[in-house]
């Protein structure tokens, strides 16, 4: 692929990714609040969580931590596109990728982008659970964590859980999107509705498969650094207090967020590629 094509892929992916982040961040904040809710509190519904944030923090409360995923969107997409494209070429040998190859190429791209997504998500989550406004901005939050705790114990805390979530998530995401788009297109050029449905289905499926590990990751990355529990201790602690159902916390918000985010992301990506006059727009883009 020529450098100009790589640049256009990155540009379209970044535009689509940012559109998806803006569309889904309020529900992402609700998801994180529900996943980190104390076991002593009655489990809130999506509507109750929405009302609580709106009442106590206003509209700005829904967009806490949004800067972090937006800033990391470009390098994440760069890693996703480069690895997915190269892996696809190596696996396909000029032929159409099989479903298994699509999954593998997607999984490899998911692994590659963790270097950017792990610290970005940690900062985002720290901001989203910060109901007392300890951090004025995502940048201040990241700076404070880095200064006090360093990289490995600070910004990259929980990166292993990000790997365990994103490798299967990206694999199923790529595979499901291509399968749904092919099924819904009926041998015709995909319509706007087809792209929206295929993207939404792909996003929802990937999150359904990875919901339990996402809950554990959120709990791990939302802890105060002075009170860090190991992942094993954290799981045992919540199993003892809440039972296995703690792994489903925030599931409704997760799925409600995943559909519109992925639908908007894929649609904007595909249409941006068309605008840039790139005929082969079969790469995909960042879903979170």
C-alpha positions in Angstrom: 0.0 0.0 0.0 1.3 3.5 -0.9 2.0 6.0 1.9 -0.8 8.2 0.6 -3.2 5.3 1.0 -2.0 4.7 4.5 -2.5 8.3 5.3 -6.1 8.3 3.9 -6.8 5.1 5.9 -5.6 6.8 9.1 -7.5 10.0 8.3 -10.8 8.2 7.7 -10.3 6.0 10.7 -9.6 8.9 12.9 -12.6 10.8 11.8 -14.8 7.8 12.2 -13.3 6.9 15.6 -13.8 10.4 17.0 -17.4 10.5 15.8 -18.0 7.2 17.6 -16.3 8.4 20.8 -18.5 11.6 20.9 -21.6 9.6 20.2 -21.0 7.0 22.8 -19.1 8.6 25.7 -22.2 9.5 27.8 -23.2 5.8 27.9 -19.6 4.8 28.4 -19.6 7.0 31.6 -22.8 5.4 32.7 -21.3 1.9 32.1 -18.2 2.7 34.1 -20.3 4.1 37.0 -22.5 1.0 37.0 -19.5 -1.4 36.9 -17.8 0.4 39.8 -20.9 0.8 41.9 -20.5 -0.3 45.6 -22.0 -3.7 46.5 -23.7 -2.0 49.5 -25.8 0.1 47.1 -28.9 -1.0 45.3 -27.8 -1.8 41.7 -28.9 1.2 39.5 -30.5 0.9 36.1 -29.3 2.8 33.1 -32.1 5.4 33.6 -31.3 5.8 37.3 -27.6 6.2 36.6 -28.4 8.8 33.9 -30.7 10.7 36.3 -28.1 10.6 39.1 -25.3 12.0 36.9 -27.5 14.7 35.3 -28.8 15.8 38.8 -25.4 15.9 40.6 -22.9 16.8 37.8 -24.9 18.2 34.9 -24.2 17.5 31.2 -20.5 17.9 31.7 -20.5 14.8 34.0 -21.4 12.6 31.0 -18.3 13.7 29.1 -15.7 13.3 31.9 -12.5 11.8 30.5 -13.5 12.1 26.9 -10.3 13.9 25.9 -8.1 10.8 26.7 -9.7 8.4 24.1 -9.9 11.2 21.5 -6.2 12.1 21.8 -5.3 8.4 21.6 -7.6 7.7 18.7 -5.1 8.5 15.9 -2.2 6.3 17.2 -4.7 3.5 18.0 -6.1 3.6 14.5 -2.6 3.7 13.1 -1.7 0.5 14.9 -5.0 -1.1 14.0 -4.7 -0.3 10.3 -1.1 -1.2 9.9 -1.3 -4.5 11.7 -4.6 -5.5 10.2 -3.6 -4.6 6.7 -0.2 -6.4 6.9 -1.6 -9.4 8.6 -4.4 -9.6 6.0 -2.0 -9.5 3.1 0.2 -12.2 4.7 -2.7 -14.5 5.3 -4.7 -14.0 2.1 -2.0 -14.2 -0.6 -4.2 -12.1 -2.8 -7.4 -14.0 -2.1 -10.4 -13.1 0.0 -9.9 -13.6 3.7 -11.7 -16.5 5.3 -13.7 -15.9 8.4 -10.9 -17.4 10.6 -8.3 -15.2 8.9 -10.4 -12.1 9.5 -10.7 -13.0 13.1 -6.9 -13.6 13.4 -6.0 -10.4 11.6 -8.4 -8.4 13.9 -7.0 -10.1 17.0 -3.5 -9.1 16.0 -4.5 -5.5 15.5 -6.3 -5.6 18.9 -3.0 -6.7 20.5 -1.0 -4.0 18.7 -3.1 -1.1 19.8 -3.0 -2.0 23.5 0.2 0.1 23.9 -1.9 3.2 23.3 -5.4 2.1 24.6 -4.3 0.8 28.0 -3.1 4.1 29.4 -5.8 6.1 27.6 -8.5 3.9 29.2 -7.0 4.1 32.6 -7.0 7.9 32.5 -10.6 7.9 31.1 -11.9 5.6 33.9 -10.1 7.5 36.6 -11.8 10.7 35.4 -15.2 9.0 35.0 -15.2 7.8 38.6 -13.9 11.1 40.0 -17.1 12.4 41.4 -15.3 14.9 43.6 -13.4 16.6 40.7 -9.9 15.8 42.0 -8.6 16.2 38.4 -9.3 19.3 36.4 -8.5 17.6 33.1 -7.4 14.3 31.5 -3.9 15.7 31.0 -3.6 16.7 34.6 -4.8 13.3 35.7 -2.2 11.5 33.4 0.6 13.8 34.6 -0.2 13.1 38.3 -0.4 9.4 37.8 2.9 9.3 35.9 4.7 11.5 38.4 3.5 9.6 41.5 3.4 6.0 40.2 5.4 5.8 37.0 4.6 3.9 33.8 4.3 0.2 34.7 2.6 0.7 38.1 0.8 3.8 37.0 -0.4 4.6 33.5 -0.1 0.9 32.4 -1.8 -0.6 35.4 -4.2 -3.2 34.1 -2.7 -3.5 30.6 -2.8 -7.3 30.9 -6.6 -7.1 31.3 -6.8 -4.8 28.3 -5.0 -7.5 26.2 -7.4 -10.2 27.4 -10.3 -8.0 26.4 -9.1 -6.5 23.2 -7.6 -9.5 21.4 -10.9 -11.4 21.2 -12.9 -8.2 20.9 -11.2 -7.0 17.8 -11.1 -10.4 16.3 -14.9 -10.8 16.6 -15.4 -7.2 15.6 -13.7 -7.5 12.2 -15.2 -10.9 11.6 -18.8 -9.9 12.5 -18.7 -6.6 10.6 -17.6 -8.2 7.3 -20.0 -11.1 7.7 -23.0 -8.8 8.5 -22.2 -6.4 5.7 -22.0 -9.2 3.2 -25.2 -10.7 4.4 -27.1 -7.4 4.5 -25.8 -6.1 1.2 -27.4 -8.8 -0.9 -24.8 -8.5 -3.7 -25.4 -4.7 -3.9 -23.4 -1.7 -2.8 -23.9 -1.3 1.0 -26.4 1.3 1.8 -26.2 3.7 4.7 -28.6 1.6 6.7 -26.6 -1.6 5.9 -23.4 0.0 7.2 -25.1 1.3 10.3 -26.7 -2.1 11.0 -23.5 -4.1 10.3 -21.4 -1.8 12.4 -23.9 -1.9 15.3 -24.2 -5.6 15.2 -20.4 -6.0 15.2 -19.9 -3.7 18.1 -22.6 -5.3 20.2 -21.3 -8.8 19.6 -17.7 -7.9 20.5 -18.8 -6.4 23.8 -21.2 -9.3 24.6 -18.3 -11.7 24.3 -15.9 -9.6 26.5 -18.3 -8.1 29.1 -16.9 -10.1 32.1 -13.3 -9.2 31.5 -14.3 -5.6 30.8 -15.9 -5.4 34.3 -12.8 -6.7 35.9 -10.6 -4.3 33.9 -12.8 -1.4 34.9 -12.7 -2.3 38.6 -8.9 -2.7 38.4 -8.3 0.6 36.7 -10.7 2.6 38.8 -9.0 1.8 42.1 -7.1 4.4 44.0 -3.4 3.7 43.5 -2.8 3.7 47.2 -5.3 0.9 47.6 -4.5 -1.4 44.7 -5.6 -5.0 44.9 -4.2 -7.6 42.6 -6.6 -8.9 39.9 -7.0 -12.2 41.7 -7.7 -10.6 45.0 -10.1 -8.2 43.3 -12.1 -11.0 41.7 -12.3 -13.0 44.9 -13.4 -9.9 46.8 -16.3 -9.2 44.5 -17.3 -12.8 44.2 -17.5 -13.0 48.0 -19.5 -9.8 48.2 -21.7 -9.9 45.1 -21.5 -13.4 43.6 -20.8 -14.2 39.9 -23.4 -11.7 38.9 -20.9 -8.9 39.5 -19.5 -9.8 36.1 -22.7 -8.6 34.4 -22.7 -5.1 36.0 -23.3 -2.4 33.4 -24.2 -4.9 30.7 -27.3 -3.0 29.4 -25.3 0.3 29.2 -22.5 -1.6 27.4 -24.7 -3.0 24.7 -26.7 0.2 24.3 -23.5 2.1 23.9 -21.8 -0.4 21.6 -24.5 -0.3 18.9 -24.6 3.4 18.1 -20.8 3.9 18.6 -19.9 1.2 16.1 -22.7 2.1 13.7 -21.5 5.7 13.6 -17.8 4.8 13.5 -18.2 2.4 10.5 -20.5 4.6 8.6 -18.3 7.7 8.9 -15.2 5.7 8.1 -16.7 4.1 4.9 -18.2 7.4 3.7 -14.9 9.3 4.4 -13.1 6.7 2.4 -15.5 7.2 -0.5 -15.0 10.9 -0.3 -11.2 10.4 -0.5 -11.8 8.3 -3.6 -10.3 5.1 -2.2 -12.1 2.2 -3.9 -10.8 -0.5 -1.5 -12.2 0.5 1.9 -12.3 -2.8 3.6 -10.2 -1.9 6.7 -12.0 -1.3 9.9 -11.4 0.9 12.8 -11.2 1.4 16.6 -14.5 0.4 18.4 -14.1 1.7 22.1 
